[in-house]
């Protein structure tokens, strides 16, 4: 009974502040109105009367802050969008009126509607923060038609004041569907506290939650002298400067090939094949390790490969670069049944050149680099296969290139013998 009285009082207050004495009957009833709850609000469906003098319909209500809101519709559509709510509510009061051409309003019709949790509130129903390499990962499943923002922070030390502070990391738009976001943190800690604060599309803070005890898991680059690389189909050619040694010479960008013309057959890189697609590239650790990440680098656009005679690259470099890679862990590499899939990554083989991970590779980029200063300024490019957090150690990891990029959109010769190239290999393991 108290709730009914409160609703009637709210409706009366709302109407009394907004509406002068009415001048005509509404001409519609509650049967012409219906409401559908949505995240952060609702939709009012209506059917206006067949009356040429009626031009619009208005709904008045109060949002979650108590601010008065008026939304208006016409014959051009049959629904109004109600916004301004965060947590789900039932029986929100409102009043509906019709407006005529004389800008007069009808007698009010009292209504109530329900709302669902907004995206900024529902975000925390599924949000999880878990440890990840050199930082953490944030996962959530947004509701359909979700809206709002999430601001991500961590507790650290302010670099200026040297005092404990909440340090901003990212601001994300909350969207429907499943999402996984990974973050690396600059300040090393044994454990982190991650704070997520959501806000609605109007900038109001909705909810905040702290995720403490997020364990730090760091990875380090494993030096090549701490493992062996085994590839039975590697092209070992000292004259053409091809071989496994160039995977570990520290030249990830391709400085050694800088400025060489198309007819120069000294490549200073690694090439495997034929039939290297699907073949195992084995990394054998000197002692068991927890693998964390594998990076395959491309040579930047430092030289041309479109040799008239074709050469071993057959006029094209980038259609030998990986677009799909799987990484396995094992302690018995000769027993394929023992291989455990640790991670995989894939890009569309027909993707536009500019969207490929190797967009600055020879043939992909619009022009070659001719000066060392250009290469110095350019960032390196690599295909990174990140592996999940684990404590499982392996004596070997198996890298399998499942596919390479196509030559699309150009009419270069196809890589029909399934060669594979990458310019540098880096293996990261748990610290």
TITI-503434 format. One record per residue (C-alpha): x negated, y, z negated; residue in one letter. Coordinates in steps of 0.05 Angstrom, whole numbers, plus 5000, padded with zeros to 4 digits. Layout:
BEGIN
XYZa ...
END
This chain:
BEGIN
500050005000x 494350474983x 491150335050x 497650495088x 498351145050x 491051325065x 491951185140x 498351605142x 494952165105x 488952145153x 493652165213x 497652745184x 491353135168x 488453005237x 494753215272x 496253805228x 489554115242x 489854035317x 497054075340x 502154635340x 509554485337x 511154005394x 515554215452x 517753565487x 518752825476x 512752395496x 516351945545x 511951345527x 511850865469x 506950415434x 508549885485x 505150325537x 498750345496x 493749805478x 486649795450x 480649345463x 474849365412x 467949485442x 460949565412x 461050225375x 468250395393x 474150165434x 477950265499x 485050535499x 489150285558x 495250695576x 500950745625x 503451445638x 510751575653x 513151725724x 513852465712x 510852985758x 510553485701x 505853045659x 498553165677x 494452835622x 494152425558x 490052585496x 487552155438x 485052485374x 481252105320x 475452185271x 468751845283x 464551495230x 462052175203x 469052455198x 468052925257x 474353045298x 474052765369x 478852875427x 478652465491x 483052595551x 485452195611x 489952285671x 493551905726x 486851815760x 485351235713x 488750795662x 483950785602x 480051225554x 473351055522x 472951145446x 465951245417x 462751475353x 462750855308x 456950415284x 459549865239x 465849485258x 472249795230x 479549595230x 485650035231x 482250685251x 487951205255x 489151665314x 494552055349x 496552055423x 500052625459x 501852785531x 500453455564x 504753795617x 503254305670x 505054865621x 499354625575x 504454415524x 503653765484x 508753245467x 510752975400x 504952555373x 504851795372x 501151495313x 496350935333x 490850515301x 485050145334x 479349675316x 471949735334x 466149245338x 459149355312x 455249825356x 448949585392x 444749955340x 448149565284x 448748885318x 441348935336x 439648705265x 444148095269x 439047755315x 432648165308x 426547775286x 419348005275x 413947475279x 406447455279x 402947485347x 395847555373x 392748205347x 399648445325x 406848205326x 412748055370x 419848325363x 425647915391x 433048075393x 439347895431x 443348515448x 450948485453x 454148615520x 454449355537x 449849505479x 447250215471x 442850595424x 435450615407x 430650245361x 424450595334x 418850135313x 413650315260x 408449965217x 405550145149x 398350375158x 393650945144x 394651625175x 388251765216x 388352495196x 390252505123x 387351815108x 393551685066x 398551105071x 403751275124x 409050995169x 405850985238x 410151015301x 409250465353x 414950485403x 421950725419x 426150215457x 432950255489x 437449715461x 440249305518x 444648695525x 441448005532x 435247675503x 428848085496x 421847955470x 417048535459x 409748435441x 405348955406x 397948995390x 396049415329x 389949855323x 389049805248x 386649125224x 390348845164x 391148155134x 398748255134x 403248775164x 409849095145x 413949275206x 419649775200x 425249825251x 430050405250x 435950435298x 439851045320x 445951155364x 446051525430x 447652175393x 441252135352x 444351925285x 440451405245x 444550775239x 440450265200x 433350115178x 429949465159x 422949285137x 419648625156x 414048485107x 408747945104x 407447905178x 400947525181x 395347795225x 392747315278x 386747575315x 383447305378x 376347395403x 373147325471x 369246675472x 362346765502x 360946325563x 355145985528x 360245685480x 363845275534x 362844935601x 367145065663x 368444455706x 371344515777x 370143945825x 372344345886x 368244975874x 364745265935x 357445285913x 353845675968x 347746085948x 347346416017x 354446676014x 353846825940x 359546355922x 359745935858x 362145845787x 356346275762x 359946905787x 365746775739x 361146945682x 356547485709x 360348045674x 362448355741x 369948335734x 371248905784x 366648685840x 360849175836x 356248685871x 360648675933x 361549435935x 360749746003x 359749096042x 362949106110x 367748596139x 362248196174x 358048126111x 358647416084x 355647526016x 361647525969x 358947475897x 365247125873x 368446445858x 372346055910x 375245365900x 377944915954x 380444645998x 386244335958x 384844755896x 392244915885x 394544415832x 387444185817x 384844225745x 379844755724x 377044495658x 374344925602x 370544465554x 368944785486x 362444645451x 366644555389x 374244505382x 377945175386x 384945455380x 386045765449x 389546435450x 389246725520x 386346615590x 384947195637x 383547115712x 380747755743x 381247995815x 375748345854x 378049065865x 378549355936x 371049455941x 370049116009x 373748856070x 375048126086x 378148176155x 372047896191x 372947786265x 370247076260x 374546926200x 369246676152x 370846226094x 376146716069x 379446686138x 380347446141x 384447496076x 382647516003x 389147635964x 392947025990x 388046595950x 389446955885x 393946585834x 401246785825x 403146185782x 398645875728x 399545355674x 394745245615x 394444585579x 390744365516x 387743675506x 382343275471x 381942765527x 381843145593x 381442505635x 388142275607x 393342715640x 398742435594x 395142765535x 395643465565x 399943935523x 402944525559x 400845145520x 403145705565x 404745905636x 406046525676x 408946655744x 410047235793x 414047175858x 409246965913x 412847415963x 412848025917x 411348705946x 403948845945x 404549445899x 408249035846x 403248455843x 398448395785x 392848445838x 395649085871x 388549375878x 385448745908x 382348755978x 388048756028x 393248955976x 390849655964x 391850186017x 384450336024x 377750086000x 373450415947x 366850645974x 363450965915x 361250675848x 364451265813x 371251045840x 370250345813x 367950615746x 374351025740x 378950465762x 381549975711x 380349235720x 386248775739x 387448085711x 392747545707x 393647425632x 396546775607x 398146895534x 398746275491x 403146195429x 400746265357x 398145595333x 393045265287x 392144675334x 384944595358x 382944285425x 376444065456x 378844275525x 383844705561x 386144555632x 387745145678x 392144955736x 393845445792x 400745225815x 401245725872x 397846315905x 400746955936x 403246976007x 400347436060x 407047796066x 408248316094x 402148276139x 400747766193x 394147506164x 392646766171x 396046336119x 392145986064x 394145306092x 388344936060x 390145185990x 383945555970x 383845915903x 379646515882x 378846965822x 372947405807x 371847315732x 374346845677x 375447035604x 377646555550x 380146805482x 380646385420x 383346475349x 378446835304x 
END
